[in-house]
Amino acid sequence: MPRALQPSEELTELDAAALRTWSARTLDALGREREEIDAINVYPVADGDTGTNLYLTAEAAHQAVEAVFAASVPDTAETVRAMAHGALLGARGNSGTILSQLLRGMAGVLAEGGDGDHLARALAEAAAAARQAVARPVDGTILTVAAAAAVACAGGGPLAQVARAAHEGAGTALAATSGQLDVLARAGVVDAGGRGLVAVLGALVETVTGGTPQPPATDTGAVRAAQDTGAVRPSGSAPAPGVLPAPDGKCPPEHGPDDSAGPAYEVIYLLEADDDAVALLRARLDALGDSLVVVGGDGLWNVHVHVDDPGAAVEAGVEAGRPHRIRISHFAADAATAPGRTERAQRAVVAVVPGEGLAGLCAEAGATTVRTRPGEPPEADELLDAIRRAHAREVVLLPNDTDLRGTAAEAAGRARTEGIRVALIPTRAAVQGIAALAVHEPDRRFDEDVVAMTAAAGATRYAELAVAEHRSFTSAGVCQAGDVLGLIDGDVAVIGKDLTETARTVLDRMLSAGGELVTLVVADDTPPGLAPDLEHHVRRGYLAVDTTTYHAGAGAPPLLIGVE
């Protein structure tokens, strides 16, 4: 890393080394403040994770910068683009997604030059790009703080002067946010995302000047003083000169919908798609929910939206292009971390699941979910991210796949170094995870809960139906491409030609050893009559056995079977 500046020294240009320092100091600043930022997070949803999301976004940006330095001696353009690209790939939550777009907006200008005039222009480009990325911009948020930072340094000048002016302008705007959004006024707090952006700009001032800037005043007296001087405006008034309007030319609304009545799920995914497809996607997702932010470009986008139907949001992405790294969170699961509760929740469950239907089912049961798609198993970083998002002292991790056990163990080990108590239950299939989640009781002692969940998973035999892609040798004989394979506890036990007949045979073999409950999990592309046929088959031949059917949605195997 480059040497630290002495307080009397000031940079005149943001070069590659300075950008590297800025990314590191941003990560440190957000790391110090993330719990306090989490605690004041009441908008757009009071889920208490804005600080964590900003930190994880900054962490992804910094890792990308370190990667280019490890590979070569990068120039300024390569460094700032790596920072923006890393943030795009790792963006988390509403504010993290907006932060990634702010960095992307800055990157194009800073790649041309790093003096004060370029920085001023970069901040203006960043504020405009971020507002354009948000479907329905709201005043009193990180967007307002970004716009105020750009206005404050619009005249350009020496680099240190521009950085200080931007930080001070952002701090003044932050102090006024509680007077611009009713939900912030009721809670007596400033905007959490805006506070995070002030921390980012403070890290920039420290990088450029070598000194630590004064933290912004955020009490109500500062709010009134800022409004009296006209530096910021109260809700309902005309925008201050130079403040960027919404894309339609109108002032943003005073506040968004009441946070207690919003959609139930947050959906985030990366999307490979062209510009025309993304334009249609924006319109479709805007009709489905709110808090829509779509950032990126050049064929790669980060999509964030709050909806009641997460499956429809993911389906819209599938129709637009190729979504991956899909994350679905249920806001009710984060209720314990709402503002007013600065402590972590005591316990949470993190589950890896195939298909958005199962993700929604597990989320409704209070779990933080990680989606897996065929050929794209989640990495340790994604599981660690989910453990962090659960925001709990104790976490039960359900990998639900034999091949993920090593990855899950790595994520659990890394989480333990952060002070989180993690129990890894080696569930080998989604149906075992469902069984474990069904007996989860967060009020029970942690060890007792883990034992009960492990016992429930272990008592569940599992099977899966798949279609062979090519000729191969199996434990049940030779199969041909197109054959239906019935796998019981991970081994091929039945080879058939018909999905329904093969499923019946697999069920009979599993129930020959007894059972009380059959769980069927069907995918979207499974024939619609399969589940009713199997339910009837169980009722007719096994009178004491109950049957439950769940829909996994898209991206799951044709049929999963569990027998408890």
Disulfide bonds with the S-S distance in Angstrom:
none
